[in-house]
Amino acid sequence: MERQLASKRDTRRTLCACLLGLLCALLVSVDLAPVPTKAVEALWPHATGAVYIALEVLCSFPGREDSLLVVAFGLLLARPAATVYLDRGADRPRMRGASTWVVPALFALAMVFGRSFDVAGSAELVCGGISEGIKAALSFIGWLLLTRIGIVYLFRLLDRARAAADAEPTGCGARPSPASRAGRAAAFVFDRHPFALPAALLALAWLPCLIGYAPGLFMWDTGTQILQWFGHPNNASSYLNLIDPDTTILTQHHPPLTTALIGSCIQLGMALWGSENAGAFLFTCLQFTAVICSYAHAHAALARIGCPRAVRMAAFAFVLVVPVFSNYAVLITKDVLFAAALLLFVTQLVLLVRAQRTGGAPFGGRDIALLAASALGITLTRNGALAIAAAGIVPAAIACLRGRRHGEARTGGRRGLRIALGTLGAVVAVNVALTGIVYPALGITPGSRREVLSIPFQQTARYVREHEGELSQEERDAIGAVLDIDAIGEAYNPNKSDAVKNTFNEDATAEDLAAYFRVWASEFARDPVCYLEATAANYYAYFYAGHASSWSYTSDFSREVMDWEMLTSYFSFSAPDHPVVRALDGLCTLWRTAFQKLPLTTLTMQAALYCWGLIALTAYAARTRQGRMAVALAPMWAVLLITLIGPCNAATYFRYAYPLAVLVPFAFAYAVSGACAPGMAPADRPCAQGPQAPGATTPDAA
């Protein structure tokens, strides 16, 4: 009798799980695009009212040709859906909590509204009518249920990895020797030589990109910075009121340090080898080396803080294989150097906070120098990055202060606090001296005010396009004193603000800007939806995971920049015409294209994956009360927020999200690196103590 009852329960559970999986698959397949009238009339020629609305909704479900895929997907979801929504086992309490609902709800909203902006450029497919609202609600429910399954499984995976890290005897007991040959090889590469051999692997794997894309991938900013350094006319200097154009035309539109590095390498190549291509390749090689060293150092730091080898290998393999990272390593742009410095900066902050539990000894002079250099590096390779440095250092100082108050390594806590605050003070002092004294003395002109006004300018342009006939003459005059009122409506591009920003009047006074913002506020009160849609249209692809972003920085695009008329008037950049170079170019391009087009790997080429990775990791850190993760998460959030006041949507350029892509794999590894660092006192580590094994990794050896 009991067996029969158990069998019936299992049958009901299986049936409910299959139905739940099919429901998720069906709802996420709802097409929000408008349904043609002919499609409705083909089902019911004279349908009206509620019947017509119902038919519109029915027509949005998958057709016959897609039904098998929906059924197959639904059946695959049956088991995980049962685990999350039907099981009442021991893991049930771990599946609860606001984070397992809030993150999926936000993701579902992003998918629904993102689809609308992707197709219609507005929220029309969500709020445009009754049938649109019903379809959007169904799609939201489907994505909510599906994403909750994913987030629960992700949190369970992170919990298990974290538990494994806490139990691993690294640093306080003998690490068991791997039995297999592959295991011994992995231990040799990732444990015995956690910096040198991973760096060598990256260099070897990425060498085809370095050769195939020689002398380096150019973008428009590359040419502009080269022209600036040599004093030739360029787009970044022509629109500004230069301090002293007879002395220099350098500006702070691009960080002067990166302009100097690129220009000096070109200059050196021309002086030593008589070739600007040699100079460009020299810079590419230096950048290539710096990027690889930053990744290798991050991996070595993970080994140092006790991250399990499997987790380290996963983060390293992701960076090794995904073509985003190898392609950007040879892209001549400030963003690559900034991302490398940012990864080093965050890594050093993690080491600083972890070191407080061991009296501060592991964080030695070399670590202090790397922290200071990386903090200074991020502020000198990206405008506005002082806020990012502060966002990382302040949580580190708070962590050191809290550890001191709770009696954790009091000496180390005081030392860590001094290091954090001293680094911040030094970086602020250097940046104030550069922008307030050095740059003006050298005649380097500050960047334009327009660079931080993308959001209001896009909102104004969209409002002018939609309500041009409603503007009073006073409003037109106020806007016209700042922007070209006659051009911005036509120039408006929802995904990119450059065309509107380019009409900015550099001679506009503070009074002109104040009058403009009064008009801006009054127009917002009249049509807030227009303003919200302008902002959403400019940034939705950072969160809309379904959009396949175009890949701008290819070898063909690089050759187009090299052939730019403004650049060819002074230089002769070109890719080497050699069969090996052409073959490697084709190989790297094919690898990148495959990742971009295949259904799962395409996510690795989209900014949304890394933005949602940051959101999920933040939720997990809050869920598990890992306050010390703030030293990694706060700079990442600062990068994202600065990106969201920038000019471009992620559908246009990936490079604005590239620093997040660099940090996310290692941030996940930091999150599961255990409750303490290796080498802690026996009372502080939840693992069996024993004599240190010969050759085992110690904090000093790492």
N, C-alpha and C positions, 0 to 999 in steps of 0.2 A: 504493500500500500504506500509506504513512504517512498519507494523507488518510483512508483507511478506519479505521485505528487511532485517529486523532484523533476521527473521527466517532463511533466506538464509545465512546471515553472521554467525549465530550460527552453522549452519550445516557445512559450510566450515571450521569454526574454529575447530569444533569437529573432522572433517575428517583430517585436518592438524595435530591436536594434536595426534590423533591415529597413523597416519603415522610416525610422529616424534618419538613417544614412541616406535613403532615397529622397527624403524631404529636404535635407541639406543640399544634396546635389542638384535637385530640381530648382530650389529657390535661388541658389547662386548662379544658375544658368538663365535667369530671367533677363531678357534683353530690354534695357531701358530706352533704346532708340525708338523714335516715333513709328507707329504702325501705319502703313499705307491704307488709305480708305478702300482701295481695291481688295486688299486682303480681308478686310472685315466684310465687305459686300459679297465676297465669294462664299462666305459662310452663311450670311443672312442678308439678302439684298436690301431689305427695307428696315433694318434694325435702327432703333432710336433710343434715346434716354439711357436707362440703366442697362438695357440689353446691349446697346452699342458699347458702353463702358466695359461690361463683362467680356464681350468679344475682343475688345482691344487688349485686355489683360491676358486672355487666353492665347491670343496671337503672339504674345511676348515670350511664351514658353518655347523650349526647343522643339524643332520640327522632327519629322520622322528620321531624317538622316543623322541627327545627333542623339536620338533617343538611346541607342545602344551604349554610347559613351557615358551618358548620364546615368543609366542603370549600372554600368560597370563601376563608375566612380562611387555611386551610392552604396553598392555592396562592399566596396573596399572601405568605406567609412563606417560600416556597421559595427565592427568590433571596437574601434576607438570611441565611437559614439556611445556604445554600451558601457564602456569603462568610465566615461566621463559623466554620463547622464543617468545611468541605470544601476550601476554597481553600488553596493553599500558596504564595501570592504574596509580593510584597515586604512587604506589610502584615502578614504573619502574626506576626512577632515583637511587633508593637504590640498584637496581640489577646491576648497571653499575660499572665501575671501574676496574683497572688492576688486583686487587686481585681476582676478580671473574673469571678471565681467566688464570692468572699465576699459581695459586695453582692447578686448574684442569689440566693444561698442564703438570706441573711437575708430578702430580699423574699419568696421562696417560702414560708419559714416563716411570715411575717406573713400571707400570703394564706390559707394553710391554717388556721392557728390563729385568725386573724381571722374567717374564715367560721364556724368552730365557735362562737366566742363570740358572733357576731352572731345565729346561729340558736338555739343552745342555752343561751347564757350560761355555758358551761363548755367544757372540752376534750373533751367527750363524743364529738363527731364525729370526733375524731382518735384518742383512746385508749380508746374505749368498747367495743371488740371487735375481732375479727380482720378482719371485712369493713370496719369503719371504718378500721382501720390500713392496709389495702391501698388503699382509695380515697384516703386522705390521702397515701400514698406516691406513688401515680400522679399526683395533683394537684401534689404537690411537684416531681416530675420535670418535669412540663409547664411549671410556672412557672419552674423553674430554667433550662430550655433557652430559653424565650421571653425571660426577663429578661436572660439573658446576651447574646442578640442585641441587645436594646435598649441595654444598658450599653456594649457594644463600639461600636455606632454612635454613641452619645452621646460617648464618649471620642474617637473619630475626628473627630467634628464639632468638638469643643473643640480638638483638636490643630490642625486646619486653621485655625480662627479665630485661634488663638494664633500660628501661623506667619504668617498674613496681618498680624497686628498687628506682629510683629517686622519684617516686610518693608516696612510702610507708612512712607513718608518724612516723616511728620508731625514737624515741629519741627527736622529736620535736612536737609531737602531740599524741593523744591517739590512740593506736593500737586497732582496733575493736576486741571485744571478739568473738572467733569462736562460731558459732551457734551449730555445731554438736558435738557429744561426741568425735568422732575421732579427730576433729579439736582441741578441748580442750586438749585432751591427747597429740597431737603433740606439741601444744603450751607449755604444761608443760615440755615435754622432751627437746624440741629443743630451747625454749626461756627462760624459768625460770631456767633451769639447763643445759646450753649448753655444759658444760664439763663433769660433773659427770655422767649424765644419758646416753649420747651417749657412753661414755667409758664403762659403765656397759653393754649396749646393745652389743657392740663389744665383750666384754669378754665372755658374755653368748653365743653369736652366734658362736664364734670361739673356745669355750671350747672343742667341740669334736675333733678338730685338735690337741689341746694341749695334750689331753689324748690319742687319737688314734695314734698319731705319737711320743709318748713318747719313749725314753727320749729326742727326738728331731731328726730332719732330718739331717743326715750326708751327706757330699759331700767330694770329695777328699781333698780339701783344709782344711776341718775340721780336718781330720786325720793328715795332715801334720803339722798344727799349734799345735796340741796336742803333737805330737812327738817332735817338736822344743822346746816347753816349758819345757819338761822333759829331754831334752838333748839327745834324741835318734836319730839314723840315719833317715834321711828323704829326700825327693826329693828336697826340697827347699834349703837345706844346702849343699847337696853333690856336686853340680856343681860350687859353688862359692869359691873364694879364701878367706877363713874366716880370720878375723882380728886376733883373738886369740882363736883357737878351744879348747884350754885347759881350757879357762874361760867360754865360751858360744858358742853355735852354732846358736843362734838367728840371724835372718837376717831381713832386711827391705823389703824382697820380699812380705810379708804380713805386714800390719801395726802392729808394735810391741804392740800397745795398745790392739788391738783385740786379738792378740795371748796371751797377759797377762790376759785379761779378761776370755777367754775360759779356758786357762790353770789353772788359779787360782781357778775357779769354780770346775774344775775336781779335783784339789788338795784338795780343801775344802771338797768335797764330799767323797773323800777317807779317809780324816782325821777324819771327824765327823761320817760318816755312813759306812765306809769301802767299798764304792761302787763308782766306776767311773761313773756308770749310774746315780747315785744320783747327782753327780756333773754336768753331762751333762744336766740333767733335771733342776737343779738349774739355770744354764745359760739360758736355754730355757725359763724358767719362767720369769727371769729378762728381757730378750729380748722381750718376749711377752708383758710384762707390758709396756716397753718403747715404743714399736710400737703403742700400743693402746693409750697411753697418747699423742703421737705425733698427731694421727688422731683426738682425742678428742680436743686437743688444737687448731688444725687447724679449726675445726668446731666452737669452741667458738670464735675464732678470726673473722670468717665470720659473726657471730652474732654481734660481737662488731663493725664491720665496716658497718653494715646495709644491709647485704646480705639478700634478701627475704628468708623466711622460706622454700618455695618450692624448691628453688635452693640449699639451704643447705641440705635439705633432699635428693635431687637427688644425690649430690656428696657423701653424707654419705651412702646412700643405695648402690651405686655402689661399694664402698669399702667393705661394709658389705657382699654383695652377691657374688661378683666375687671371685672365689677360689684362684686366684693369690695371693691376699693379706693375706688371712688366712693361706695358705700353707707356704708362705715366712715368716710369723710371727714366725714359729717354725723351720725354716731352720737355722742351725748354720753356719753362714757365715758373713764376714765383710760387705757385701753389704746391709744387712738388717739394721744393726745399722747405717750405712752411710745414707741410705734413710730416716730413722727416724730423724736423726740429720738435714738432708737437708730440710725436710719438716718443721721442727721447725725453721730453719734458714730463709727460705723464708717467712714463716708466720710472723716472727718478723720484717723482712725488710718491709713487706707490712704495718704492724702496725706502724712502725717508720715513713714511708713516709706519711701515712694518718694522723698521730698525728700532723704533722706540721701545719695543717689547724686549729688546736684548741689550738695553743700556746704551744704545746708540753706536756701539763699536763698529758694526758692519758698514755703517754709512761713513766712509772715510773721506780723505781729501779729494781723491779722484771723483767720487760721487758728488761732492759739493761743487767741484769745478764743472762737471757735466750738467748739473742742475742749473747753475748760473748761466752757462753757455747756451743751454737749450732755451731757457726763459728769455734770454736776450735775443736768441736766434728767431724765435717766433714773433717777437715784436718788431724785428728788423726785416722780416721777409713778408709781412702782411700788414697792411694799414689797419689800425684799430685793434690789433691783437693784444694791446696792453690789458684790455678787459679780459681776454682769455687767460693771460698769465695770472691775473688777480683771481680769476674764478677757480684756478687750480691751487694757488698758494694759500689763499685764505682758508679753505677747508683743511688743508694740511696743517696749518698753524692751529686751527681749532682742535684737530685730532690730537696734536701734540699736547695742547693745553689740557684737554679732557683726560688724556692718559696720565698726565702729571697729577691732576686732581684726584684720580682714582688710584693713585699709588703704583701705576705701571711704569717701572723704570724711570724714577724721578730725574736722575741725572740725564738720561737720554731724552726725556721729555723737554727739559730745559734747553738742551743742546739743539734738539729738533726745532723747537720754537724759534731759537735764535737764527738757525739756518734759514727757515722759511721766511721770517720777517726781514732778515738781512738780504735775501735774494730779491724779495719784492721791492725793498727800498732801493737796492742797486739798479734794478731794471727801470724803475720809475725815474730815478735820477738820470740815468743815461738817456732815456727817451725824452725827458724834459730838456736836457742839454742839447740833444740833437735838433729837436724841432724848434726850440726857442733861441738857440745860439748858433750852432754849427751850420745848419742848413741855410738860415738867412744870411750868415756871413759868406757862405759859398755861392749865394744867389740861387739856391734851389727853391723853386716856387712851390708853395703849398698846393695840394690838390683842390679840385673844385668842390664847392658846397653842394653841388647837385648830386654827388655820389651817395649821400645819405638821405636823399629825398625821393627815391624811386617810388615808394608807396603813395605819397600824396600826389606826385606828378602823374602816375598812372590813373589814380582815381579821378583827377581833374580831367585828364584826356578822355577817359571813358564817358564822364559826365558831359563834356563838351560835344562828344560825338552823338550822344543820345538826346541831348537837350539844347542843342546850339540855338534854336530859335527862341528859347525861353530866357536867355541870358540878357540882363540889362546892360546898358552901356557902361555903367559904373563897374559892374562885375567883369566885363570884357577888358576894361582898362586895368583893373587890378591884376587879373591873370596875365594880360599882355605885358605888364612891366617885368614879369618874371619868366614867362614862357611865350612862345610865338602862338598867340591865340588862333591865328588863321591856319596854322599848320598841324597843331597837335591832334586834332580830331582825325584827320586823314592819316597822320603818321602813327597813330596808336596801334601797337602790337600787343595783344594780351599777354604773350609769353615773354616779352623782352622790353625793357623800358628805355633802351638806349636811344631809340629814335625820338622819343619825347624829351629825354634829358638833354639831347643834343641841341634843343632849341632854347636852353636855359640862357638867360642874360647874365653874363658874368659881372656886369656893372650894376646889377640890382642891389639896392641899399637895404639896410635892415628895416627901414620903413616900408619899402616895397614888399619885402617878404611878410611883414606883419599884416599889411593890407591883403596880400594874397591869402594868408591863412585865415583871415576873417571871412573871406569869400568861400574858401574851402570848407570852413565849418558850417556856414549857412547852407551850402549846397548839400553837405552831408545830411543836415536836418531835413532837407526837402526829399532826398532820395537815398536813404542809407543803403538800400539793396544794391544800387549801382556801385557804391563805394566798396561794399563787401565783395561783390562779384569781381570787381577790378583786382582786388587783392588776391582772391582765391584763384582767379585765372592766371595770375603771375607766379603762383607758387604751388599749385595743387599737385604737380608731378613729384614733389618731394615726399608725398604721402600716398599717392595713387599708384599702387603696385601693379596695376594692369597696363600701364602705359609703356610701350616699347620706345625708349628714348633713342634718338639718332646718335650715332657715334661720330663726332666731328673731327677728331684728331687722328687722321689716317695719313699714310704716306702720300696719297694723291692730294689731300688737303695741304700737306706740308709743302709739296712742290708748287701748289697754287700760291702760297704765301711767298715762297722763294722767288716766284716770277712776278710778284707785286711790283707795279711800275714805280712806286715810291721807293722801293728797296733796290730794284735793279739799276736805278740811276747812279748808285754809289757802290754796290756790291754785286758779286757773282756767286751767290749761294746755289748749290746744286747737290743732288744725291749722286754718289759714285755710280758710274755706268759699268758695272762689273757683274758677270753672271752669278757669282756667289752671292753678292748683295741682292740682286734681283730675286734669286731663289729663296733666300731667307726672308726677304720682304713678303713674298707670296705666301710662304709657310706661316709667318706670324699673322698675316692678315687673315688667312684661312682659319687659324686657331681662334682668333678674336671673333670672326664672323660666326663660327660654329657656336661659340658661347652666347653670342648675341641672339641667335635665332632659335636654338633648341629650347623646348618648353620650360625646363627647370633651370638650366644654366643661365638663361636670359635674365633671371632675377638678380644674378650677381653683377649685372651690368647696369642696374637701375638704382638710382639714389634712394628710392623708397625702401629697399631692403635694409639699408644701413640706418635710415632714419627710424624705421620701426624696430630695428635691432636695438637702437638706443632707448626707445620708449619701453620696450619689453625688459631690457636690462635694468632700467631705472625702477620699473615696477617690481622686478625680482629683488633688487637690493632693498627696497622699502619693505617688501614682504618678509624678507629674512633678516631685516634690521642690520644691514651691513652699512653702517654710517661711514665707515672708512672708504667705501667705494666712491664717496663724493669727490675725492681727489682726481678720479678718472672721469666721473660722469659730469661734473660741473664744467670743466673745459670743453667737453663735447657738446653740452647744451649751449655754451657760449658761442661755439662755432656755428651751431645750427641757427641760433637766433640772429647772429650777424649775417648769415647767409640769407635769412628770410627778410632782410631789409635790402638785399642786393638787387641787381638789375634783371636777373635771368631766372626763368623756370628751369627745373631739372630736365624737362623735356628738350630744352635747347642745349644746355651744356651740363655735363656730369662733373666737371672739375670743381664746382663749388661744393659738392658733397664729397669730393675725394678725400679730404682730411678725415671725415667721419669713417669712410670705408677703410682707411688705414688703421684707425683705432679700434673699431668694433670687434674684430676677431680677438685681439689681445685683451680688450676689456672683458669679454666673456670669460677668457682664461683667468684673468685676475679675480673675477667673481667667484670662481670655483677653486681657488688656490688654497683652501683650507682655512682653519680658524687662526693659524699662527704660522710664523716663519720657521724654517728649519734651524736647529741649533738652540731651541728654547730649553728652559729648565724642565726637568722631568715633571714637576708639578703642574706645569702649564700646558703640557702636550698630551692629548688623549691617545697615546700609543705606548706599547711596551718598550721599556728602556733596555738598552743593551750596549755593549761596547761598539765603538765606531768601527765599521768595516773598513779594511784597507782599500783605499781608492774611492771611498764614498764621498759624495759632494758635501762640502762644508760651505758656510757663508763666505769665508775668506777665499776659498778656492774658486767659488763662482765669480 
